[in-house]
Amino acid sequence: MLAVVAVLALAADIVTKIVVVATLQNEEPIRLLGGLLTLRETRNSGAAFSIGTGYTIVFTLIASGVVVAIIWTGRNLRSLPWAVCLGLMLGGALGNLVDRVFRAPAPLEGHVVDWIQVPNWPVFNLADSAVVCGGVLAVILAARGLQLDGTRITGDKDGEDGEGGAAAAAEPAKPKPSDAKPSDAEPTDAEPAEERDARTPGDES
């Protein structure tokens, strides 16, 4: 599933960038939804959302490391949600990495094609969106205690220990056997039943 999601995210990013470069390069931006969404072709030499322009090679190496780390982590993956999460991040990282390797001005220094703009936000692309969605999903899965191998971390054990301790504290203390014995000084009016049964009628007189 990780590979499927990654391929879909990568393919969507590459296809949309090809279309954008062919139709929007050197053209006026297209405003949709009353200006809420604007389509414009721009080139970004920095990281996602135009962060850190001027460090293209550094971000290229970082993206390469992220790709290797995700592939390495995926070997022990047993969780479908985590597969989707890492697949989105892998596809997004590969999408921008392809631009940095193959686009102008030079290999490893290529500028990423960005084309989606919303108010008060830098221009981005589908690769950026995939990385962000994967990161948000990773935070949610980690918060819910879901592990990469499909197991879940819960506080049941601690809860059981806490309940057991509370129950033990609430249970009244049982008297010790020594405390339950009557004192030697206490008189006993009750006569043992065995002695009464052993008496003969003549003894009662």
N, C-alpha and C positions, 0 to 999 in steps of 0.2 A: 504494500500500500504506500509506503514511503516513496518508492521509485515512481509509482503511478502519479501521485500528487505532485512530485517534483517535476516530472515531465510535462504535466498539464500546465503548471504554473510557468515553467520555462517557455513552453510553446506559445502560451497566451501572450507572454511578454515580448517574445521575438516577433510574432506576427503583428501585434499592435504597433510596435516600433517601426516595422517595415512600412506599414500603412501610413503612419504619421509622417515619416520622412518623405514618403512619396507624395503626400497630399498637403501637408502643412508647412513644409520647409519653405522659408522665404515668403510665406503667405500670412494674411491677417488672421489673428486668433478668431476662433469660432466660439461665441458666447451662447450658452444654453441655459434654460430654466431661469430666465431673467437675470443672468449674470452669476447665478449660484455655482455654475460649472463652466469653466473655460478650457477649451482645447487649444494648446499652443505648443509648437515644437521648439524646445530649447536644449542646449547642451550643458552638461554638468560635469566638471572635472573633480568634484569632491565626493563626499559620501552621500547617503540617502538624504533627500530633501535639501540638497545643495549645501550640506554641512562640510566645512573643512576644505574648501576649494584651494587648489595649489598643492595638495598632498596626494596626487593621483596614484603614484607608484606605491605609496604607503598603504592606501586603501585597497589597492589591487592585491598586495601581499596579505593583508588582513582578510580580504574576501576569500582568497585561496585557502588560508588557514581554516576559516569557518567551514568551507566546503569539505575539506579533509576531516575536520572534527565531526561534522554531522554524519558523514559516511562511516566513519569509524564507530561512532555511537550506535548507528543503525544496525550494526552486526548483532547486538544483543537485544534488539527491540522486540517486545512481545505485546505491546499495547497499541490498539488501533487509534485512539485519540492522539497518542504521542507520535504515531506514524504520520498522521495528518499534519500535526504541528511541525515536525521536523521536515516533512516534505515541502510544506509551504516555505519554510526558511531556506531549505536547500535550493528549491526552484528560483526563489527570489535572488539569492546570492549568486547563482549561476547566471541568471539573466543579466545582472549588472556586470558580472565578471566578463561575459562575452563581449559586451561593449568596450570594456577597458582593454581587452586583448586585441580586438579586431578593428575597432573604429579609429578614426583620425584623432589626434595628430600622429601617434606612434604606438607600436605595440607596448602594452602594459601602461600606457599613458592615454589611452583612448577616453573620450568624453562620453558619458552616458546620456542617452536620449530620454528626456523627460517631456511629458505632454499633458498631464492632468493638473489643473489648477482650481482650487476653491478659495473663497475669500479668507484673507489673513493666514495663508498657509503657503509654504514654498511649493513650486511645481514638482510633481513626482510622476512615477510610472507604476505599472502593475507589479514590477519586481519589488519596488519599495513597499507597496501595499501587502504583498505576500509575506515579506519579512516581518512587517509590523503585526499582521494578523497572527502569524506563527508565534511571535514573541508574546502577544497578549494571551494566546491559548496556552502557551507554556506556563505563564504565571498562574492561570486558572487551574491547570492540572496539578501544578506543584502545591497550590493552596489546598486543593482537595485531597492531597496525599497520594495521588496516583503515580506509581513508579514506572520506569521504562519497561520493566519486565512484566507489567500488568498487575503487580501486587499493589495493595493499598495500605498506607500507614494510617492507623487509627489509634485513638486513645482508649480502646476498650479495656486493655489490660490495666491501665492506670485507673480507669473507671471502676473496674471490678474490685481492684485493691481498695479503692476509696470506699466503695459500698460495703465491702467486707469489714473494713476497719470501723465504719460508722455503725454497722450492725453489732459488732462486738462491743462497741462502747455503749450502745443503747441497751444491750442485754443486761439484766440485773445480775449482780454477782451471786453465785451460788454459795451457800454456807459450806464451810469445810466440815468433813466428817467429825472432827474433834469438837466443833462448835455445836453439832447436832446432838451430841450425847448429853443426857441429863446429868446434872450435877449429883455427886454422891450424897450431898446434903439434902437433896430434895426428897420428901417422902412420897412414896407411891402407894395410892389407895387401891389401885387395880390389882387384883390377885390373878396370877397366871391361870389361864383356862385349863392347862393340863393338870395343875394341882387340884382344881375343883372337880374335874372329871374323875380323878384318881381316888377321891374320898368315898368312903362307904357311908350309907345312911346312918350307921351308928356313930361315926365320927362327928357328924353334924350336931349331935346332941352333946 
